[in-house]
Amino acid sequence: MRILHLSDTHIERTAGPNRHGVDATESLRLMLGELRHQRGVDAIMVTGDIADDGTAESYTVARELIGGFAAQLGVPLFFTTGDHDDRAAFGKVLGSGHLAVDGSDGAKTVLSSAEGEKAAVSVVRGYRFITMDSLVPGQVYGGLSDAQLDWLNDLLRTTAERGTIVAFHHPPIAMDVDNQRAFGLRNPRSLAEVLRGSDVRVVLTGHFHLQLLGLLASIPVWVGPAVVHRVDLTARPGAERAVRGASASVVDVGGAAGPLFHTLHARDPRAHETVYELDEDQVLDAIEARGWVR
């Protein structure tokens, strides 16, 4: 099972550079252009922050560009929500987030919740794909509700033919970096209890705008890089620097050495140029303003 993993496209309905001077739509076009030579792809996963502004117009752009690319490859396409996304607009354009090869809604099972959370299940070549909704409206950090965790627990009571891939936006792992610890998934232990001993082969996430690999309940968790720009951890301790450069990843599940992860970078002539830089005080002010204290 080969998955092309994209995350954090941050599309806006207004064309052109965003507040940081990056044209998110062009970054996506550039990345997709670089991915056109990939072979043996079975599915495409996009783990949230699809639209920066949460508008239906932005989801339409994402669906046209990534959906058109998926159609060329002849593979299904999966989307999850992120903290920049809007569930209503997401659903209006992307439905369950599971798009079959012909562009129709291909979800086998969809979560029904009072909050309208976007979680669904599909099966591809014997692998079960479960997308979940870690969006907490109005917050940068994420969480998986009790309703979603109970639903996931019920699903995992039955094993899939070749195993399960779980995907959502906010990572349940973090390095010793303030932003990561503050703005990741708030209830990783609850998720770990559900995943432990299950047939889940890998958890795919995004949000941090960099690539990171760790374990949760002995299951590999992959934090995929962002399409719009990347966070550069060579900045001074406590600071945050974002630089230009669209990235994606290939995830191979199955085989004696799997899962395997590889990051792909678009050839951007302006790659590595600083998009923004925050010093340590600015970073702390930003996260403490959102209710997190070290």
C-alpha positions in Angstrom: 0.0 0.0 0.0 1.6 3.2 -1.2 0.0 6.5 0.1 0.9 10.0 -1.1 0.5 12.1 2.1 -0.1 15.8 1.8 -1.0 18.2 4.6 -1.6 21.9 5.4 -2.3 23.3 2.0 -3.9 26.4 3.5 -5.7 27.4 0.4 -7.5 30.8 0.3 -10.3 31.9 -1.9 -8.5 35.1 -2.9 -5.7 34.3 -5.3 -2.2 35.6 -4.8 0.3 35.8 -1.8 -1.1 35.4 1.7 -0.2 37.6 4.7 3.2 35.9 4.8 3.9 36.5 1.0 3.3 32.8 0.0 0.8 31.9 -2.7 -0.7 28.7 -1.2 -2.4 27.6 -4.4 0.8 27.9 -6.4 2.6 26.0 -3.7 0.1 23.2 -4.2 0.4 23.3 -8.0 4.1 23.1 -7.7 4.0 20.2 -5.3 1.5 18.2 -7.5 3.7 18.9 -10.5 6.7 17.3 -8.7 4.6 14.3 -7.6 3.4 13.5 -11.2 6.3 10.9 -11.6 5.3 8.8 -8.6 4.4 5.2 -9.4 2.5 2.5 -7.6 0.3 5.0 -5.7 -2.8 3.4 -4.2 -4.3 6.4 -2.3 -3.8 10.0 -1.5 -4.3 11.4 2.0 -4.6 15.1 2.9 -4.5 15.6 6.7 -6.2 18.9 7.3 -5.8 22.7 7.2 -7.0 22.3 3.6 -8.5 25.8 3.6 -6.8 28.7 5.5 -10.0 30.7 5.5 -12.6 27.8 5.8 -14.6 28.9 2.8 -16.4 26.7 0.3 -14.4 28.4 -2.5 -11.1 27.3 -1.0 -12.3 23.7 -0.7 -13.4 23.8 -4.3 -9.9 24.8 -5.4 -8.4 22.0 -3.3 -10.9 19.4 -4.7 -10.3 20.5 -8.3 -6.5 20.5 -8.0 -5.9 17.4 -5.8 -9.0 15.6 -7.0 -7.9 16.1 -10.6 -4.4 14.8 -9.7 -6.0 11.7 -8.0 -8.2 11.1 -11.1 -5.1 11.1 -13.3 -3.5 8.4 -11.0 -6.8 6.6 -10.8 -6.8 6.4 -7.0 -9.1 7.4 -4.1 -8.6 10.6 -2.2 -9.1 11.2 1.5 -9.3 14.5 3.4 -9.5 15.3 7.1 -10.2 18.6 8.9 -7.7 20.8 10.7 -7.9 23.8 13.0 -8.2 26.2 10.0 -11.0 24.2 8.5 -14.8 24.7 8.7 -16.9 21.5 9.0 -19.9 22.9 7.2 -18.0 24.2 4.2 -15.8 21.1 4.2 -18.9 18.9 4.1 -20.6 21.0 1.4 -17.7 20.5 -1.0 -16.0 17.3 0.2 -18.8 15.4 1.8 -17.4 12.8 4.2 -13.9 13.6 2.9 -13.6 10.2 1.2 -13.7 10.6 -2.6 -13.8 7.5 -4.8 -11.9 7.3 -8.1 -14.8 8.7 -10.0 -15.1 11.7 -7.6 -18.2 10.4 -5.7 -18.4 10.0 -2.0 -16.9 6.6 -1.3 -17.2 6.3 2.4 -18.3 2.9 3.6 -19.2 4.1 7.1 -19.6 7.7 8.4 -19.7 8.9 12.0 -23.0 10.5 13.1 -22.4 13.0 15.9 -24.2 16.0 17.3 -21.2 18.3 16.5 -21.1 17.2 12.9 -17.6 15.8 13.2 -16.1 14.5 9.9 -15.0 11.0 10.5 -15.4 8.1 8.0 -14.2 4.7 6.8 -13.2 3.3 3.4 -11.4 0.2 2.3 -8.7 0.2 -0.3 -7.0 -3.1 -1.4 -7.8 -4.7 1.9 -6.6 -1.8 4.0 -9.1 0.1 6.1 -8.7 3.9 6.0 -10.2 5.7 9.0 -10.2 9.5 9.0 -11.0 11.4 12.2 -11.8 15.0 13.1 -9.4 16.6 15.7 -10.8 20.1 15.0 -11.7 22.0 18.2 -13.6 25.0 16.9 -11.8 28.3 17.7 -8.6 26.6 19.0 -5.2 25.8 17.5 -4.8 22.7 19.5 -6.8 19.5 18.7 -8.8 16.8 20.5 -10.7 13.7 19.7 -14.1 13.6 21.4 -15.4 10.7 23.5 -17.9 10.0 20.7 -15.2 9.7 18.1 -13.0 7.5 20.4 -15.9 5.2 21.2 -16.7 5.0 17.5 -13.1 4.2 16.7 -12.9 1.6 19.5 -16.0 -0.2 18.1 -14.5 -0.2 14.6 -11.2 -1.6 15.7 -12.9 -4.6 17.5 -13.1 -6.0 14.0 -9.8 -6.4 12.2 -9.3 -5.4 8.5 -8.0 -7.8 5.9 -4.6 -6.2 5.7 -4.7 -3.7 8.6 -5.9 -0.1 9.3 -4.5 3.4 8.6 -5.8 6.1 10.9 -5.5 9.8 9.9 -6.3 13.2 11.5 -4.7 16.6 11.8 -3.2 17.2 15.2 -0.2 15.0 16.2 -0.5 12.9 19.4 3.3 13.1 19.7 5.6 16.1 20.2 9.3 17.1 20.5 10.3 19.3 23.5 9.2 22.3 21.5 6.7 24.7 23.1 4.5 25.1 20.1 4.3 21.4 19.5 3.4 20.6 23.1 0.9 23.4 23.3 -0.9 22.9 19.9 -0.9 19.2 19.3 -3.5 16.7 20.3 -4.7 17.3 23.9 -5.8 13.7 24.7 -3.1 11.3 23.3 -3.4 8.9 26.2 -7.1 8.3 25.5 -6.3 7.6 21.9 -3.5 5.3 22.9 -5.8 3.2 25.0 -8.1 2.7 21.9 -5.2 1.9 19.6 -3.3 -0.4 21.8 -3.4 -4.0 20.5 -5.4 -3.1 17.4 -4.6 -3.7 13.7 -3.6 -0.1 13.1 -0.4 0.0 11.0 0.2 3.7 11.1 -1.3 7.0 12.2 -0.9 9.9 9.7 -1.1 13.5 10.9 0.1 17.0 10.0 -0.2 20.5 11.6 3.4 21.0 12.7 4.6 21.9 9.1 7.6 19.6 9.4 8.2 15.9 9.3 8.4 13.9 12.5 8.2 10.2 13.4 7.3 8.7 16.8 5.3 6.0 18.5 2.0 5.9 20.3 1.0 2.6 21.9 3.9 1.1 19.8 2.2 2.2 16.6 4.2 4.5 14.2 2.9 8.1 14.1 4.0 10.1 11.1 3.7 13.9 11.1 3.8 14.9 7.4 5.3 18.2 6.3 3.2 21.1 4.9 2.6 22.0 1.4 2.3 25.8 2.0 5.6 26.2 3.8 7.8 24.5 6.4 8.9 25.2 10.0 12.7 25.2 10.3 14.0 23.9 13.7 17.4 25.4 13.2 16.1 28.6 14.6 17.3 29.7 18.0 15.9 27.7 21.0 12.4 28.9 21.8 12.1 30.8 18.5 10.1 29.7 15.4 11.1 30.2 11.8 9.1 29.3 8.8 10.7 29.1 5.4 9.4 28.7 1.8 9.3 25.2 0.3 6.4 22.8 -0.4 6.8 19.3 0.8 4.8 16.0 0.9 5.6 12.4 1.7 5.3 8.9 0.5 4.2 6.2 3.0 4.6 2.5 2.2 2.6 0.3 4.4 3.2 -3.5 4.4 6.2 -5.5 3.5 8.9 -6.8 5.7 10.4 -3.3 6.5 7.1 -1.3 6.5 5.9 1.1 7.2 8.4 3.3 5.4 8.3 7.1 5.2 10.0 9.4 2.7 9.7 13.2 2.4 9.5 14.8 -1.1 10.4 18.5 -1.6 9.2 20.7 -4.5 11.9 22.4 -6.5 11.1 26.0 -5.6 13.7 28.6 -6.7 12.9 30.6 -3.6 13.1 27.6 -1.2 14.5 28.3 2.3 13.7 32.0 2.1 12.3 33.1 5.5 8.5 33.4 5.5 8.3 34.7 9.1 10.3 34.4 12.3 9.2 34.8 15.9 11.5 35.2 18.8 11.1 33.3 22.1 9.0 36.0 23.8 6.7 36.2 20.7 6.2 32.5 20.7 5.4 32.4 24.4 3.0 35.3 24.1 1.2 33.5 21.2 0.7 30.3 23.0 -0.1 31.8 26.4 -2.8 33.9 24.7 -4.5 30.7 23.8 -4.5 29.4 27.4 -1.4 27.2 27.6 1.3 27.9 30.2 4.5 26.0 30.5 
